[in-house]
């Protein structure tokens, strides 16, 4: 007779410092926040016998509390949630590799990753897997992350990764072949590569490796139901703390497989569970410190500015691009959409709001390139394939109008100050240091080509300081959607 056991796997991803509930007074609800999320997790742990809570990367970044304490506050708060296993995301590296290794020591939970290596010694940087023994069953977890981690660590020659999906699948195979013996009843990949890449990865995995589930992150994907590819269940839980994924699965000890499952994306609100008041008190202790330090007003906008999606022109993106363009005195300013971390800002902007919105203290770098090269850059960044939730998209300054024909998959027009860009003319372009380090992949131009004209300049070593000063000296500004980036 088969030995069947039921397990509940709760999962989050891309929490990004989303610590506090949203008070929706019009419907009498508190939505999300870690105290309510913790309350629900505690409730399920009391109600069900075999419960696991896992996080698929990007716990840090997105909150002034996180950036002020360089992620230490987030890890301490996560210790309250007590996840059973966590996988690395790209933002865990935002404060640098040495600091990540420090954060790992602060954590009371295992952080797994299989495909990040110290190249010289061919040794994995992190613990590659975790086997959890629960109710007589053994469950193996391992982690895979996106190539964006290597983008963030471009200057560190010691660290490398197997980052293509094919190579990542081989790393999964290594772990499974080495550790997935007859006693392993369930194998789960915690990934941070995006939902579309999760599906591609599932196709590449050898069924003999016995991977049962992929629980992912990075693309902030909301699902109605999991995908099932190659007999592997694939799920993700959106972004933030407003919801949590829940698998209720039945595992067969004889076949080491899932024989039945139910999955839900559960909205977190105060009707679902009582808040964890101890955690709320703990989070507020950080908030009080930050509020005292960052409560001063930087600027008042004429109206609220927004940044709802990265792939399109936004009012907040327009303002930041214009500010940097003015300071750097360039023809074209490309601001990484992902460096703008909040969906809205203003009209009153405190220092805390500003730091949460633009936490990256990166350089601004100006170059002179040909019109032909400039058009090639826009043709690359505006392509359809780049706007899939996983690509690197940009906001641009007001002097630029770029029109992309999606049907023909080609840049149709690029104008500066209303004049079509000429192939053999020269133009100045300014980019952030992160995008300079990854210019070949992100902009389709090498650093050598950027330097070719010989008129490069580091405009500022701190984009954050430049933007803060600009805002303080430009009160009551506003921006509209102007058609700077047009898709036909």
Protein Blocks (a to p, Z undefined) as FASTA:
>chain_A
ZZdddddddddehklopabccddfknopaeejjklmmmmmmmmmmmpmbdcdddeejjbg
hiaklmmnnomlmmmmmmmnopabdcddfklmmnojklmmmmmmmpccdcddfkbccfkl
opafbdfbdcddeehiacdddddddfklmmmmmmmmkbccdfbfklmmmmmmmmmmmmmc
fklmbdcddddebjklmmmmmmmpcfklopabdcdehjopacfbdcdeehiacddeheaj
kbccdddddddfklopafbdcdddddddfklpccdfklmmmmmmmmmmmmmmmmpcfbdc
fbdcddfbfkbccfklmmmmmmmmmmnopabdcddfklpmbfbecjbdcfklmmmmmmcc
cddddddddfklmmmmmmmmmpmklmnopaccddddfkbccdddfklopafbdceehiac
dfkbccdddddfklmmmmmmmnopafklmmmnopaccfbfclklmmmmmmmmmghiacdd
ehlaccZZ
